[in-house]
Amino acid sequence: MSGYLDAGIYVLLTSIAFVFLDHLIAGLNPVIALFAMSAIALLVFNGLNIRNLSTTYLACWHNKTTYFMMSTALAVDWVCMVFASHVADPFIAMAALFSALALFGFGKMYIVTRNNAVLLSLFLLVLGLGILLFAYQVKTGHNVAGGIILGSVAGLAFYVYIANSSKLASLAHLSSLQVLATRFWLLFIGASIFVPKHDLYNILRHNLLALIIISFGSLIIPIYYNQQAIKKLGSELTSVFISLVPPVTYGFYAIYNRQVIMINVIVCVLMTLALLVPNLVKVIRR
């Protein structure tokens, strides 16, 4: 049960944090946000893991292919996710990301089980994405298709990350904290290369408190619980369960903006049903 609790905490905190992250980067270059957030996450997780740093990084060196795939996937996931929110909005980013994530999880599950309930879930997810693409309205200058494409790429990257972080932890006998201490380096290095250097110090100084809060709310606390869920539940079950993030994100987004859009509600319902159908069938058959 504790693995489900870990996943639930991840869903709640990620949803809240992503709504406020969107508000923050509305007036801040997304690359600067990624640079600062990855730096803060590295400092925190490496500080917490300071006694085991040599063991941790040596284990990553011995499993460098898996480590490189994990950290590359994490970097792609976060870059695409932040830019998806920037070009569209948080709901579209999360809906596309976690729909893609669930599609990969359910797709693999259907190939193995040939379960009709899983097939129905796949259909509902595709239907939800279709409605989102053709019926959702965004502010002037924002792009639904761009948000869905970037969010879907983020979902694929996140699925690759989940699989490889689980594999790395198992092969190298690393704890969740040890994996988290190593995974942000590629994102930080990439952001360091592309971050605008002009007036960077003043921009970071004026936004430091907000960046620290968002980093803890999106990259540190919930990610720890996500890693715990992966370790306890496995990569496939985790990828399906945490797909509840979009409906919860929309709930907080609607509250924050004091606006309920029915097409979003319909997509949320479809995605929630898609996630619940296989489990409901199992309960009914018992």
C-alpha positions in Angstrom: 0.0 0.0 0.0 2.9 2.4 0.7 3.9 2.4 -2.9 0.4 3.7 -3.9 0.7 6.4 -1.2 4.0 7.5 -2.6 2.5 7.7 -6.1 -0.5 9.6 -4.7 1.7 12.2 -3.0 3.6 12.6 -6.3 0.4 13.2 -8.2 -0.8 15.8 -5.7 2.4 17.8 -5.4 3.3 17.7 -9.1 -0.1 19.0 -10.1 0.1 21.9 -7.7 3.7 22.7 -8.5 3.2 22.7 -12.3 0.4 25.2 -12.2 2.6 27.6 -10.3 5.6 26.8 -12.5 3.6 27.9 -15.5 2.8 31.2 -13.7 6.5 31.7 -12.9 7.8 31.1 -16.4 5.2 33.3 -18.0 7.7 36.1 -17.2 10.9 34.1 -17.2 12.9 32.4 -19.9 12.1 28.6 -19.6 15.9 27.8 -20.0 16.7 30.0 -17.1 14.1 28.2 -15.0 15.5 24.8 -16.0 19.1 25.9 -15.3 18.2 27.2 -11.8 15.9 24.3 -10.9 18.3 21.6 -11.9 21.2 23.3 -10.1 19.1 23.5 -6.9 18.0 19.8 -7.2 21.6 18.7 -7.7 22.8 20.7 -4.6 20.0 19.2 -2.4 20.2 15.6 -3.5 24.0 15.4 -3.6 24.0 17.1 -0.2 21.6 14.6 1.3 23.7 11.8 -0.3 27.1 13.2 0.6 28.4 10.2 2.5 27.7 7.8 -0.4 28.7 10.0 -3.4 31.8 8.0 -4.4 29.9 4.7 -4.2 26.9 6.2 -6.1 28.9 7.7 -9.0 31.2 4.6 -9.2 28.0 2.5 -9.6 26.8 4.8 -12.4 30.1 4.5 -14.1 29.9 0.7 -14.1 26.4 1.0 -15.6 27.1 4.0 -17.8 24.8 3.0 -20.7 21.8 2.7 -18.4 22.8 5.8 -16.5 23.2 7.8 -19.8 19.8 6.7 -21.1 18.2 7.6 -17.8 19.7 11.1 -17.5 19.1 11.8 -21.2 15.5 10.8 -20.9 15.0 12.9 -17.8 16.5 16.0 -19.6 14.3 15.5 -22.7 11.3 15.0 -20.4 11.8 18.3 -18.5 12.7 20.4 -21.5 9.7 19.3 -23.5 7.4 19.5 -20.5 8.3 23.1 -19.6 8.2 24.3 -23.2 4.9 22.5 -23.8 3.4 24.5 -20.9 5.0 27.6 -22.3 3.6 27.3 -25.8 0.2 25.9 -24.7 -0.8 25.7 -21.0 -0.2 23.4 -18.0 -3.2 21.2 -18.7 -2.3 20.5 -22.3 1.3 19.8 -21.3 0.3 17.3 -18.5 -2.6 15.8 -20.5 -0.3 15.0 -23.5 2.6 13.9 -21.3 0.7 11.5 -19.2 -1.6 10.3 -22.0 1.5 9.3 -23.9 3.0 7.7 -20.8 -0.2 5.7 -20.2 -0.4 4.7 -23.9 3.1 3.2 -23.7 2.2 1.4 -20.4 -1.1 0.1 -21.6 0.3 -0.7 -25.0 2.9 -3.0 -23.5 0.3 -4.4 -21.2 -2.1 -5.3 -24.0 0.7 -7.0 -26.1 1.3 -9.3 -23.1 -2.3 -9.8 -21.8 -4.5 -9.2 -24.9 -7.0 -7.8 -22.3 -10.0 -6.0 -23.9 -10.3 -3.7 -20.9 -6.8 -2.4 -21.6 -7.7 -2.0 -25.3 -10.7 0.1 -24.2 -8.4 2.3 -22.1 -6.1 2.8 -25.1 -9.1 3.9 -27.2 -10.3 6.3 -24.5 -6.8 7.9 -24.3 -6.6 8.4 -28.0 -10.1 9.8 -28.1 -9.2 12.2 -25.3 -6.1 13.4 -27.2 -8.2 13.9 -30.3 -10.8 16.0 -28.5 -8.0 18.0 -26.9 -6.3 18.7 -30.3 -9.4 19.8 -32.2 -11.7 21.4 -29.6 -9.5 23.0 -26.9 -9.2 26.7 -27.0 -6.0 28.6 -25.8 -5.0 32.2 -25.4 -3.9 34.2 -28.4 -0.3 33.3 -29.3 -0.5 29.8 -27.8 -0.4 26.6 -29.8 -2.4 23.4 -28.9 -0.7 21.2 -31.5 2.7 22.3 -30.4 1.9 21.7 -26.8 0.5 18.2 -27.5 3.6 17.2 -29.6 6.1 18.5 -27.0 4.0 16.9 -24.2 3.9 13.5 -26.0 7.6 13.5 -26.5 8.0 14.3 -22.8 5.7 11.3 -22.1 7.9 9.0 -24.2 11.0 10.3 -22.5 9.5 9.9 -19.0 8.6 6.3 -19.8 12.2 5.6 -20.9 13.4 7.3 -17.7 11.1 5.2 -15.5 12.3 2.0 -17.1 16.0 2.9 -16.9 16.0 4.4 -13.4 14.3 1.2 -12.1 16.9 -0.8 -14.0 19.8 1.3 -12.7 18.6 1.0 -9.1 18.3 -2.8 -9.4 21.6 -3.4 -11.2 23.7 -1.1 -9.1 21.8 -1.6 -5.8 21.2 2.1 -5.5 18.6 3.7 -3.2 16.0 6.2 -4.5 18.1 9.1 -3.0 21.3 7.8 -4.8 19.5 7.7 -8.2 18.1 11.2 -7.6 21.6 12.6 -6.8 22.9 11.6 -10.2 20.0 12.1 -12.7 20.0 15.9 -13.1 23.6 16.4 -14.5 22.8 16.2 -18.2 19.8 18.6 -17.8 22.0 21.1 -15.9 24.9 20.9 -18.3 22.6 21.4 -21.3 20.8 24.3 -19.6 24.2 25.8 -18.7 25.2 25.8 -22.4 22.0 27.4 -23.7 21.0 29.7 -20.9 21.1 33.4 -21.8 24.1 34.9 -20.0 23.1 38.5 -20.3 21.9 39.9 -16.9 21.6 36.3 -15.6 22.7 37.1 -12.1 20.0 39.8 -11.6 17.3 37.6 -13.1 18.2 34.7 -10.8 18.4 37.1 -7.7 15.0 38.6 -8.3 13.3 35.2 -8.9 15.4 33.1 -6.4 12.7 32.5 -3.8 10.1 31.5 -6.4 12.6 29.2 -8.1 13.6 27.5 -4.8 9.9 26.9 -3.9 9.1 25.5 -7.4 12.2 23.4 -7.3 11.3 21.8 -4.0 7.6 21.5 -5.2 8.3 20.0 -8.6 11.9 18.5 -8.8 12.7 17.5 -5.2 9.9 16.4 -2.9 7.5 14.9 -5.5 10.3 13.3 -7.5 11.5 11.5 -4.3 8.0 10.0 -3.9 7.9 9.1 -7.6 11.2 7.3 -7.3 9.9 5.4 -4.2 6.8 4.4 -6.1 8.9 3.1 -9.0 11.0 1.0 -6.6 7.9 -0.4 -4.8 5.4 -0.8 -7.6 7.6 -1.3 -10.6 7.9 0.8 -13.8 4.7 -0.3 -15.6 2.2 0.1 -12.7 3.8 3.4 -11.7 3.5 4.8 -15.3 -0.2 4.0 -15.3 -1.0 5.2 -11.8 0.6 8.6 -12.0 -1.2 9.3 -15.2 -3.9 10.8 -12.9 -1.7 13.9 -12.8 -3.6 15.7 -15.7 -7.1 15.5 -14.1 -5.7 16.7 -10.8 -3.7 19.4 -12.6 -6.8 20.7 -14.4 -8.6 20.9 -11.0 -5.9 23.1 -9.5 -5.6 25.1 -12.8 -9.3 25.7 -12.9 -9.3 26.8 -9.3 -6.3 29.1 -9.8 -7.8 30.7 -12.9 -11.4 30.6 -11.6 -12.5 29.2 -14.9 -14.0 25.8 -15.8 -13.9 24.8 -19.5 -16.2 21.8 -20.3 -14.0 20.4 -23.0 -11.2 20.0 -20.4 -13.6 18.3 -18.0 -14.6 15.9 -20.8 -10.9 15.0 -21.5 -10.3 14.6 -17.8 -13.2 12.2 -17.4 -12.1 10.2 -20.5 -8.5 9.9 -19.2 -9.7 9.0 -15.7 -12.0 6.3 -17.1 -9.1 5.0 -19.2 -7.0 4.6 -16.1 -9.8 3.0 -14.0 -11.3 0.5 -16.5 -8.6 -2.3 -16.2 -8.7 -2.1 -12.4 -12.5 -2.0 -12.2 -12.7 -5.1 -14.4 -10.3 -6.9 -12.1 -12.4 -6.0 -9.1 -15.7 -7.1 -10.8 -14.2 -10.5 -11.8 -13.1 -11.3 -8.3 
